[in-house]
Amino acid sequence: MSTATAEPLIRHVSDTARWVAAYRAWETKRPDALFHDEYAAMLAGERGEQIAAAMAAPGALGDGWPIIARTKVIDDLVIEAVIDGCDAVVNLAAGLDTRPYRLDLPESLTWIEADLPEIMDYKTRILENVHPRCRLERHPIDLSDIQGRTAWFEEVAGKVSRALVLTEGLVVYLEPNDVGQLAVALARCGWLDSWVLELASPGLLKRIRHGSGRHLDAAPMRFGPADGAAFFETRGWKLLEHHSLLKVAARYKRVPWTLRWLSKLGRVDPRAPGDRPWSAVLRLQRANEGQV
């Protein structure tokens, strides 16, 4: 009798980008879609669809409503930043994001993507015949390499003057110490205007670990600080705004009926989210250099 086990659907953290793309493809098919991503399905591919289907099983992560809410919020924040005068968007761990292709962006905007070589090569190949709406640069880089990352940040400084930095779906997979080092490094970047990221509570991470079974063994979610946004405020940042993904999803009628009661509970303190299953998109601004 064979003892071979099936290959896990998520083999590496890069596979989570295919998973997220599948959710964007699902949303795009809806008649009341909050956004349209015509490239999501081909980027997700069969593996992305398989991962999303597995996570949609009862007790897992549902039909992707937090991802849909996150995508919508970040879309809006990007557009607002551009209108407000940002000359660039720097997307760290960009994965299979398609905003340079689908958002209404000025041609003069510089959009810079960075991620591991494998996912960047895959994305470039799939989208080779698609033209972005702005100036797009794609850089294969291991952002966990602190020396290489520092050198690359210095290169970026020579290209932009006021950039919005995105780390969508990145920090949750990092160890707290690594997030802290990244936060301090970004706070020292004079070219950076603001930082948009997603933050999860300890309670949400517990819920995800319980509901996802072993699907996330190769890409465990690690970062959900008890002090929430205050984690960043001690590392050179100040909180400008936060958007609860549950509240956003409820506003757009994306929350499953089993969780509607949760969306009606009181506001969660972003600096002390506790055991409530909470996540939010934050927009941070660099504090004075003397605080870094």
DOVO-555876 format. One line per 5 residues: number of its first residue (from 1); their letters; for each residue x, y, z of C-alpha. Coordinates in nm, 2 decimals, always signed. Each point is the difference from the previous one (the first is absolute). Layout:
NUM = a = X:Y:Z | ... .
end
This chain:
1 = mstat = +0.00:+0.00:+0.00 | +0.14:+0.34:-0.10 | +0.08:+0.25:+0.28 | +0.04:+0.29:-0.24 | -0.19:+0.31:+0.10 .
6 = aepli = -0.16:+0.25:-0.23 | +0.20:+0.32:-0.07 | -0.13:+0.29:+0.20 | -0.19:+0.26:-0.20 | +0.20:+0.28:+0.15 .
11 = rhvsd = +0.36:-0.10:-0.04 | +0.16:+0.34:+0.06 | -0.12:+0.35:+0.11 | +0.00:+0.10:-0.37 | -0.29:-0.24:-0.06 .
16 = tarwv = -0.21:+0.23:+0.22 | +0.02:+0.25:-0.29 | -0.18:-0.25:-0.22 | -0.26:-0.06:+0.27 | -0.07:+0.38:+0.03 .
21 = aayra = -0.02:+0.04:-0.38 | -0.27:-0.27:-0.01 | -0.21:+0.20:+0.25 | +0.04:+0.31:-0.22 | -0.11:-0.21:-0.30 .
26 = wetkr = -0.31:-0.12:+0.19 | -0.09:+0.36:+0.09 | +0.04:+0.12:-0.35 | -0.27:-0.25:-0.12 | -0.26:+0.15:+0.23 .
31 = pdalf = -0.26:+0.23:-0.15 | +0.06:+0.24:+0.29 | +0.38:-0.03:+0.00 | +0.19:+0.26:+0.20 | +0.28:-0.01:-0.25 .
36 = hdeya = +0.08:-0.17:-0.33 | +0.33:-0.20:-0.04 | -0.01:-0.16:-0.34 | +0.35:-0.15:+0.06 | -0.06:-0.16:+0.33 .
41 = amlag = -0.13:-0.34:-0.13 | +0.30:-0.06:-0.23 | +0.24:+0.10:+0.28 | -0.17:-0.22:+0.25 | +0.01:-0.30:-0.23 .
46 = ergeq = -0.12:-0.34:+0.10 | +0.20:-0.01:+0.32 | -0.14:+0.33:+0.12 | -0.36:-0.13:-0.06 | +0.08:-0.31:+0.19 .
51 = iaaam = +0.13:+0.19:+0.29 | -0.29:+0.23:+0.01 | -0.25:-0.28:-0.02 | +0.17:-0.19:+0.29 | +0.00:+0.32:+0.21 .
56 = aapga = -0.37:+0.05:-0.08 | -0.09:-0.33:+0.18 | -0.21:+0.03:+0.31 | +0.21:+0.10:+0.30 | +0.28:+0.15:-0.22 .
61 = lgdgw = +0.04:+0.35:-0.13 | -0.33:+0.03:-0.20 | -0.04:+0.15:-0.34 | +0.27:+0.26:+0.03 | -0.21:+0.29:+0.13 .
66 = piiar = +0.30:+0.15:+0.20 | +0.21:+0.00:-0.31 | -0.27:+0.17:-0.20 | -0.04:+0.26:+0.27 | +0.37:+0.05:+0.02 .
71 = tkvid = +0.04:+0.04:-0.37 | -0.28:+0.26:-0.02 | +0.15:+0.20:+0.29 | +0.35:+0.00:-0.14 | -0.13:+0.09:-0.35 .
76 = dlvie = -0.17:+0.31:+0.15 | +0.31:+0.09:+0.21 | +0.23:-0.02:-0.31 | -0.23:+0.23:-0.20 | -0.02:+0.24:+0.29 .
81 = avidg = +0.38:+0.01:+0.04 | +0.05:+0.07:-0.37 | -0.26:+0.28:+0.00 | +0.18:+0.14:+0.31 | +0.33:+0.02:-0.19 .
86 = cdavv = +0.19:-0.33:+0.04 | +0.23:-0.05:-0.30 | +0.05:-0.37:+0.05 | -0.13:-0.32:+0.16 | +0.25:-0.25:+0.13 .
91 = nlaag = -0.16:-0.34:+0.05 | +0.21:-0.23:+0.22 | -0.08:-0.37:-0.04 | -0.22:+0.10:-0.29 | -0.10:-0.36:-0.08 .
96 = ldtrp = -0.26:-0.01:-0.27 | -0.15:+0.34:+0.06 | -0.13:+0.16:-0.32 | -0.07:+0.36:+0.11 | +0.24:+0.16:-0.26 .
101 = yrldl = -0.21:-0.17:-0.27 | -0.36:+0.05:+0.13 | -0.01:+0.33:+0.20 | -0.05:+0.34:-0.16 | +0.35:+0.12:+0.05 .
106 = peslt = +0.19:+0.29:-0.17 | +0.26:-0.11:-0.26 | +0.25:+0.22:+0.19 | -0.02:-0.21:+0.32 | +0.28:-0.24:+0.08 .
111 = wiead = -0.10:-0.34:+0.13 | +0.28:-0.21:+0.15 | -0.06:-0.37:+0.09 | +0.24:-0.22:+0.20 | -0.04:-0.36:+0.08 .
116 = lpeim = +0.19:-0.34:-0.02 | +0.13:-0.08:-0.35 | -0.22:-0.30:-0.05 | -0.33:+0.19:+0.04 | +0.13:+0.30:-0.19 .
121 = dyktr = +0.10:-0.22:-0.29 | -0.33:-0.18:+0.00 | -0.19:+0.33:+0.00 | +0.21:+0.15:-0.27 | -0.06:-0.31:-0.22 .
126 = ilenv = -0.38:+0.00:+0.05 | -0.04:+0.37:-0.06 | +0.26:+0.04:-0.27 | -0.26:+0.12:-0.26 | -0.19:+0.24:+0.24 .
131 = hprcr = +0.10:+0.36:+0.03 | -0.01:+0.18:+0.34 | -0.17:+0.34:+0.03 | +0.31:+0.16:+0.15 | +0.38:-0.04:+0.01 .
136 = lerhp = +0.05:-0.34:+0.15 | +0.33:-0.15:+0.13 | +0.03:-0.35:+0.13 | +0.29:-0.10:+0.22 | +0.08:-0.36:+0.11 .
141 = idlsd = +0.13:+0.03:+0.36 | +0.00:-0.19:+0.32 | -0.13:+0.26:+0.25 | +0.12:-0.21:+0.29 | +0.36:+0.08:-0.10 .
146 = iqgrt = +0.05:+0.31:+0.21 | +0.32:+0.11:-0.18 | -0.15:-0.05:-0.34 | -0.32:+0.17:+0.10 | +0.19:+0.30:+0.14 .
151 = awfee = +0.19:+0.04:-0.32 | -0.32:-0.03:-0.20 | -0.17:+0.27:+0.21 | +0.29:+0.23:-0.09 | -0.06:-0.07:-0.37 .
156 = vagkv = -0.36:+0.08:+0.04 | +0.09:+0.33:+0.17 | +0.16:+0.11:-0.33 | -0.33:-0.06:-0.20 | -0.28:+0.14:+0.22 .
161 = sralv = -0.06:+0.29:+0.23 | -0.33:-0.07:+0.17 | -0.12:-0.36:-0.01 | -0.27:-0.21:+0.15 | +0.13:-0.34:+0.12 .
166 = ltegl = -0.22:-0.30:-0.01 | +0.06:-0.33:+0.19 | -0.33:-0.17:-0.07 | -0.01:-0.35:+0.15 | +0.36:+0.01:+0.10 .
171 = vvyle = +0.06:+0.07:+0.37 | -0.24:-0.26:+0.13 | +0.24:-0.27:-0.13 | +0.31:+0.15:+0.17 | +0.14:-0.03:+0.35 .
176 = pndvg = -0.06:+0.30:+0.22 | +0.37:+0.08:+0.01 | +0.01:+0.01:-0.38 | -0.30:+0.22:-0.02 | +0.16:+0.24:+0.25 .
181 = qlava = +0.32:+0.01:-0.20 | -0.20:+0.08:-0.32 | -0.20:+0.27:+0.18 | +0.32:+0.17:+0.12 | +0.16:-0.03:-0.34 .
186 = larcg = -0.30:+0.15:-0.18 | -0.03:+0.28:+0.26 | +0.35:+0.11:-0.10 | -0.09:+0.03:-0.37 | -0.03:+0.37:-0.08 .
191 = wldsw = -0.18:-0.07:-0.32 | -0.29:-0.17:+0.17 | -0.32:+0.19:+0.05 | -0.22:-0.27:+0.17 | -0.02:-0.37:+0.05 .
196 = vlela = -0.31:-0.22:-0.06 | -0.01:-0.34:+0.15 | -0.24:-0.26:+0.15 | +0.01:-0.09:+0.37 | -0.16:-0.30:+0.17 .
201 = spgll = -0.09:-0.04:+0.37 | +0.13:-0.30:+0.21 | -0.36:-0.12:+0.01 | -0.03:-0.01:-0.38 | +0.32:-0.20:-0.03 .
206 = krirh = -0.13:-0.25:+0.24 | -0.32:-0.03:-0.20 | +0.19:-0.04:-0.33 | +0.23:-0.27:+0.15 | -0.29:-0.19:+0.13 .
211 = gsgrh = -0.21:+0.03:-0.32 | +0.26:-0.06:-0.27 | +0.12:-0.34:+0.12 | +0.34:-0.08:-0.14 | -0.05:+0.20:-0.32 .
216 = ldaap = +0.23:+0.28:+0.13 | +0.28:-0.21:+0.15 | +0.24:+0.12:-0.27 | -0.11:+0.36:+0.04 | -0.10:+0.05:+0.36 .
221 = mrfgp = -0.15:+0.33:+0.11 | +0.23:+0.13:+0.28 | -0.05:+0.37:+0.05 | -0.30:+0.12:+0.20 | +0.13:+0.23:+0.28 .
226 = adgaa = -0.20:+0.05:+0.32 | +0.08:+0.37:-0.02 | -0.13:+0.03:-0.36 | +0.08:+0.33:-0.17 | +0.20:+0.11:+0.31 .
231 = ffetr = +0.27:-0.25:-0.12 | +0.08:+0.24:-0.28 | -0.04:+0.31:+0.21 | +0.30:-0.10:+0.20 | +0.20:-0.05:-0.32 .
236 = gwkll = -0.02:+0.34:-0.17 | -0.36:+0.01:-0.12 | -0.33:+0.16:+0.08 | -0.34:-0.13:-0.08 | -0.20:+0.21:-0.24 .
241 = ehhsl = -0.30:-0.23:-0.07 | -0.12:-0.35:+0.04 | -0.27:-0.20:-0.18 | -0.15:-0.31:+0.16 | -0.04:-0.26:-0.27 .
246 = lkvaa = -0.30:-0.14:+0.17 | -0.17:+0.34:+0.01 | +0.09:+0.06:-0.37 | -0.12:-0.34:-0.10 | -0.33:+0.06:+0.18 .
251 = rykrv = -0.05:+0.34:-0.17 | +0.03:-0.17:-0.34 | -0.20:-0.31:+0.11 | +0.28:-0.24:-0.03 | +0.00:-0.14:+0.35 .
256 = pwtlr = -0.15:-0.36:+0.03 | -0.32:-0.02:+0.20 | +0.18:-0.21:+0.27 | +0.22:+0.31:+0.08 | -0.25:+0.28:-0.03 .
261 = wlskl = -0.05:+0.01:+0.37 | +0.38:+0.07:+0.04 | -0.02:+0.29:-0.24 | -0.25:+0.17:+0.23 | +0.22:+0.00:+0.31 .
266 = grvdp = +0.17:+0.31:+0.12 | +0.31:+0.15:-0.14 | +0.34:-0.18:+0.06 | +0.28:+0.21:+0.14 | +0.27:-0.02:-0.27 .
271 = rapgd = +0.27:+0.03:+0.27 | -0.15:-0.28:+0.21 | -0.20:-0.24:-0.22 | +0.02:-0.29:+0.25 | -0.17:-0.33:-0.07 .
276 = rpwsa = -0.26:+0.14:-0.24 | +0.04:-0.14:-0.35 | +0.09:+0.33:-0.15 | +0.21:+0.12:-0.29 | +0.03:+0.34:-0.16 .
281 = vlrlq = +0.19:+0.19:-0.27 | +0.21:+0.27:+0.16 | +0.15:+0.32:-0.15 | +0.30:+0.11:+0.18 | +0.22:+0.31:-0.03 .
286 = raneg = +0.36:+0.04:+0.10 | +0.04:+0.18:+0.33 | +0.29:+0.24:+0.07 | +0.34:-0.15:-0.07 | +0.09:+0.06:+0.36 .
291 = qv = -0.25:-0.26:+0.10 | +0.15:-0.28:-0.22 .
end
